[in-house]
């Protein structure tokens, strides 16, 4: 008898806070928008996830773990996973080999110190790799990446004798460009587009990765997007794994 796979929603959050703004030495107002995640956004996201009993993955720059350890404690206490997201949200494709190595070293060090375990997942800031990034992912013992956009299903990358799970993403499935960067959609329009994507994945028993930012999705009524997504996914039998759970299934050939 053929087993029908459950549709998969990899729901994750990039907890950037004001790391990118600090790296760019941005003005105080720009940094304050990032800090909304620490003051209000993360709490609203965690409350919704708790209400629906969903545990997921937060991709966190090492600088955020270092400077906002109380946020990491809240995430871990709620049963969520902390994965790596650079050190100060740097564009890796602009760095030398030595500088990128330092980014990975400090990212792993700070997250391991604050969580008690080395991060097993990685997402490149701005979803930009350099030609050296895959080598660092492999050499730092990271189990999975979630940065590439070349498939609609998770797959395995083999590099230097290691097997790394890739959990692919897509700019269309990220809240930031539509609600913050270009401000091209209203929250209702974004939700409609994402609901169409979820309906397609339900029909095909496929995979979709939605990426949200607490400083974006946690502002005002936008949090209702997250609630609507969770209600639909849970009502329709989606599997909502943490990154490590999905990566383990992929590496076992069951994803």
Buried (B, 14 or more C-beta within 10 A) or exposed (E): EEEEEEBBBBBBBBBBBBBBBBBEEBEEEBBEBBBBBBEBBBBBBBEBBEEBEBBBBBBBBBBBBBBBBEBBEBBBEBEBBBBBBBBBBBBBBEBEEEEBBBBBBBBBBBBBEBBEEBBBBBBBBBBBBBEBBBBBBBBBEBBBBBBBEEEBEBBBBEEEEBEBBBBBBBEEBBBBBBBBEEEEBEBEEBBEEBBEBBEEBBEEEBBBBBBBBBBBBBBEEBBBBBEBBBEBBBEBEBBBBBBBBBBBBBBEEEB
